[in-house]
Structure formats: structure tokens, C-alpha cells
Amino acid sequence: MSDIRPVFYVSDGTGITVETIGHSLLTQFSGFHFQTERIPFVDDADKAHDAVRRIREAGERHLSRPIVIHSIVDPVVAAMLGESGALTLDVFAPFIDPMERELGTLRQSRVGQAHGLVDFETYHRRINAMNFALTHDDGIAVSYDEADLILVAVSRAGKTPTCVYLALHYGIRAANYPLTDQDLETDRLPARLRAYRRKLFGLTIDPERLAQIRQERRPNSRYAQLDTCKREVAAAEVMFQMERIPTLSTTHTSIEEIASKVMTTLGLRREMF
């Protein structure tokens, strides 16, 4: 018997919501090798039959009962998933009845509501925030007047992906500033950042991990050497401490966790898209 347990995230929309919830659920169980796959846009009988076939084949291949975590709103299509022989879990089921009783109305079973384009103003805010993140990446832009926050760190510590995540999911205008060798010669903030102190958040990282990341980008370079990474990280941490800049290590922290910590610390309250 294979030690792999196949898991399918099935949705009649993009599948982003169910995959997020399903991933959080799987992390509660250690000692298992989950092989996950997302099957989006399962919104009719033909697509459901195809999904069932793929789920069955995975179970036969791994000699293990698959797990299906889904957010299908059509009860007929949802019931068809049970024909796969998998354990099927509807992520909304535990909450629908209590919500209907509390609100005194039945759910509106519409596909793709969580990630559909339902509000043009919100959509444009996301796009504008993404454009802002790209034009203010790695210190490219001169002014940070319109920034909601500025991430400060040495190169490859996680600034850019966090800015992109904040833009896409919260519409936050996030800029980032890479600390250069010249910046790290002193324990004070670079002149360009001093006027924006209340917007600053520092990221740090374990030097060994940083060296691994830089090695992938520039193999065998001075930039990727461990002593370089140790020197830069130590200097940056001293600066953050001296300037009382809130700081978080990204070494073992997901982008989602980084974003949540940054928003909470800086008092940014935004609804997730």
C-alpha cells in the first residue's frame, strides 16, 4: 500500500477558497503524505463525472481512499462526488444551517461568489495596489507618500512576495526598500525612509536560509556567501533595534502570516478579497 493519501479540492468556481480551507485542515494532521490536486469549475454533470473518474483513478493508483474537500453549491453535482468512493467534505455544510436559522433566510447558491468580479471599485483597488507594489519594488520609486506601508530588509528576505500578496488580497499599497551595503554602514535609517517612520516594518531572516536563497539566484557569488549574509542580517537587525522598527523573521513564516502580522502591527484593517 502506498503511503500517499490523495486529496482533491473540488469547486464550481476557482477553487481558491476550498484549497485555502483544505490546506489549513490538512496541516492539523502530521505523519501523512498528502498529495493534493485542485479541480476547479466543476459546475455541471459532465465535469462532475470527469472529476469522479480522476478521483477514483488516484485511489486505485495509490491503494488509498481519496479525500475530497469541496465547495460545490449545486446539491446534485455535489452528490455525484460521492460516487467516487472518497471521503467527501463540504466546507460550507457545517455553517449553512446555523446561518440560515440566524438570518431567517435561505442561502443564495450562486457559483463563484467568493472570487468573482462583483465590485468594480474593489477590483480596481486591487489592480491599483498591484501596480503600486510593482512600481515601488526594491526602491525603484522615489516617493512613498501614497504607500500604506514600506517593508525594509536586506535582499531576498521576502519583501516582494509579501508586497504582492498584500496588494492582491487586501488592496494595500505596499512598497519595499532593500538595504544596501551603504545603508548598513550605519545603524540609522536611510535618509529616504526617515519621513515615513510610521509606515515602516522590518523583515529579517536566518543567515543560513538567506545564503541558500541567494545561492539559487547567484550561485557561488560573494552576494550568496554565508559571511556576507551574516554581516548584512546582523547590521539590519541592529538598525531596526536602534530605530525601534517593528520586525519579524521570515525564516519559518508563511507569506500569509507575515502579511497578517504586518497589518496588525501597523493598524491596517482591510477586508480580504
N, C-alpha and C positions, 0 to 999 in steps of 0.2 A: 504493500500500500504506500502511495506517495505521501510525503509529509506536507504537501501543498494543499491548502484549502482554498478553492476558487471562490471569489466573491465578486458579484456583479452589482453595479449601481445602475439601476434602470429608471428612466424618466421619460415622460412625454414632452419634456422641454429640453433644455441644455444638459441637465443632469448635474449642474454645478452645486445646487443646494443639497441634493441627496448624497453626492460624493463627499461634501464637506461634513455632513452629519454622520455618514457611514464611516468615514475615516476616524472621526472622533470616537465613535463607538468601538472600532477595532483596536484603538490604542489602549483600551481598558483591559485587553487580554494579551498577556505575554506568553511566549513559548510556542507560538503558532507562526507558520509561514503562510501568510495570506497573499494570494495572487489576485490582484484586483483589476477589474475592467469596467469601463463606463459604456453603457449603451443608451445614447440619447434619442429623443424624438420617436419614441415608441408610442404612437398615437392612433394606431388602428390595428385590426386583427392580423393583417398580413405581417406587419412589423413585429407584432407580439409573437406570432408563430416562429419567425426567424430568430427572435431573442430566445425563445424556449429551446430551439434547436441548438443554439450556441451554448446555452447553459447546460443542457444535457450532455453535449459532447465534452465539455470541460469536466463534468462529473465522472464520465466514463474514462476519460484520459488520465485523471488523477486518482481514480478509485476512491473518491471522496464526495460526500454530499455537498453541493454548492450552497452558498448563502446568497440570497437575492435581497438587496435593500432597495426599495423603490418609492417613488412619489407619484405613481400613476393615479390620476383623478377619475378616469372612466372605470367604473366598477367591473364592467365586462372585460376590458383589456387587463385590468389588474388580476381578475380571477384566472385568466388564461396563463399567467405566470406560474400559478400553482401546478400546472400540468408538467412543469419541468422536473418535479420531484425535489426541488430545492426547498430549503427553509426560506420562506418569504416574509419580509418585514416591511410593513408600510410605515414610513417615518412619520406620517401625519395622523395615523389612526388613533393613537392614544390621546390626542388633543382635540380632535374634531367634535366628538360628542359633548365633552365639557364646555367647549367654546360655544357650541350651538345652544346648549341649555342656558348658559350665562347671558348670551346676547339675544336670545329669543328669536333666532333666525337660522335658516339652513345655510350651509356653505355654498358658495358660488364656484362650482367645479369648472374653472377655466384653466386651460393649459398655458404654461409659460409665464404665469403671473410674476414669479419671483425675480426673473431676469429679463422680462420683456421690456420693450421700449414703450412705457406707459406715460411718461412725463418728459416732454421735450426739454423743459427747463433743467430738470435734473440731469438728463443725458448731456446737455451742452456743458453743464458744470463739470461733469466728469471729463469730457473731452478737453475743456479748457485747462483743467487741473493737470491732465496728462501732458498737454503741450507745455505747460509751465514747468513741469518736472524735467522734461527733455531739454528745454532751453536754459534751465538753471542747473544742469548736471555738471558735477566736477568743476564748479566755479566758473562756468562759461559766462554767465550773465554778470553784469557789474552791479546792478541794484537788486536788493532783496526787499524793497519796500512793500511789495504785494504778497510776499511769502507768508504763509501761515506758520511755517516752521523751517528751520535750517538744521540739517544733520551735519555734524562735524566729526571727521575721523581721518585716520590715515588711509591710504589707498587700499582698496579691496576688503574693507571691513564690513561691507553690507549697506552702504549708503544708497546707491542707485536702486537696487531692487526694492528697498523699503519705501523710497520715494514713489516709485511706480505703483506699488501696492496701495499706498495711501491715496494716490490720485484716482486709481481705478475703482477702489471700493468705498472711498469716503469723500471724494471730490476735494481733497485737501491739496492746497498748493504747497508742495514740499520741495525745497531746494536743498542742495548739499554742497559742502565745501571740503575739498581734500587738503589735509595738512601737508605742506611741502617741507623739504629739508630746511628751508629758510624760516618757515613758520615755527619749526620745532627747535630752533636755536635759542628761543626764549620761552619762559613759562607764562607768557601773557598772550592774550587773544590777538590774532592778526588784526591790523587796523580796519580792514574791510568789515569785520564782524562786530566791532565794539558797539555800534549803534543799534544792533539787533540782538542784544544780550537776552532779552526775554523770549526770543524765538529759538534759542539755541538748545540743541540736545546732542550730547557726545556719545559716540559709539566706540567701544574698544573691543579687543579680540585677543585670544591667546596667541602669543607669537608663533608657536609651533604650527597652529592651524593656519595662521596668516601666511607662513612660509609655504605651506602646502598649496594654498590657493594661488599664490604668486608664482610658484613653480610651474603650475599648469598654464599660466598666462605667458610668462617669460622664463623658460627653462634655463637653469644654470647661470642666471644673471645676478649681479650684485643686489638688484632690487628684491630678489627672491631669497637671498641668503638669510639664515636664521639670525645672525648677529645684527643685520640691518633691521629685521622685523622687531627684535627685542628692543633695540635702541629707539625706534620710532614709536612703538607702543608705550614704552616707559615715559618718553618725553610727552606724548599726548596725554597720558593719564595724569602726569604732574600738572600740565596746563589746566586740565578740567578741574582738578582739585583746587589749584590756586585761584581759579576764576569762578569756582563754585557752580560749574556747569553740570546739570544732571546727566548721569552716564549709565549706560547699560552695556554689558558684554554680549556680543552676538555669537560667541563660540558655540553654545549649545541652545540657542534660542531661535525659534522659527520666526519668519517674517511677520506672521500674524501676531505673535507675542510681542515682537519689537514694536510693531505699529500700535498695539493696544497700550503698551507701557508709555510710549512717546505721547500719545494723545491724552492719556490720563494725567501724566506729569505736567504737561503744558496746558491742561484745562481745555482741550479741544473736544467739543461734544458734537459729533456728527452721526447721523443715521447711516448704517451700512446699506449700500445699494444692492 
